[in-house]
């Protein structure tokens, strides 16, 4: 099996060499301010700006539901929200 070259081009300075998870080289990674310009992942656990929309661009539903998760009624509510093209979850929906 031939050697596979894992070197990539830096997203910031275009240096062709090894890059970190954010896709930037060592020099850019450790230069103050540059690392913040290139987030390394889109994990749901990663810190996000306060104004970032976590609903995928959909507006929240107009009112919460009292139906419990896993019931047929809750599935019907979710289907209706999907048809209305609003977020499936309301912060005050009933929980077990």
Residue pairs with C-beta under 8 A, 6 or more apart in sequence:
6 18
7 16
7 17
7 18
7 19
8 16
8 17
8 18
8 19
8 23
9 15
9 16
9 19
10 16
10 17
10 19
10 23
10 24
10 25
10 28
11 19
11 22
11 23
11 24
11 38
12 24
12 25
12 28
12 34
12 37
12 38
13 24
13 25
13 27
13 28
15 25
15 27
15 28
17 25
17 26
18 25
18 26
19 25
20 26
20 29
20 40
21 40
21 41
22 29
22 35
22 38
22 39
22 40
23 38
24 34
24 35
24 38
28 34
28 35
29 35
39 46
40 46
48 54
55 87
55 89
56 87
58 85
58 86
58 87
59 86
59 87
60 86
60 87
60 90
60 91
61 81
61 84
61 86
61 87
61 88
61 89
61 90
62 86
63 90
64 90
64 91
64 92
64 93
64 94
65 74
65 77
65 90
65 93
65 94
66 94
67 73
67 74
67 77
67 94
68 74
68 94
68 95
68 96
69 94
69 95
69 96
78 88
81 87
81 88
82 88
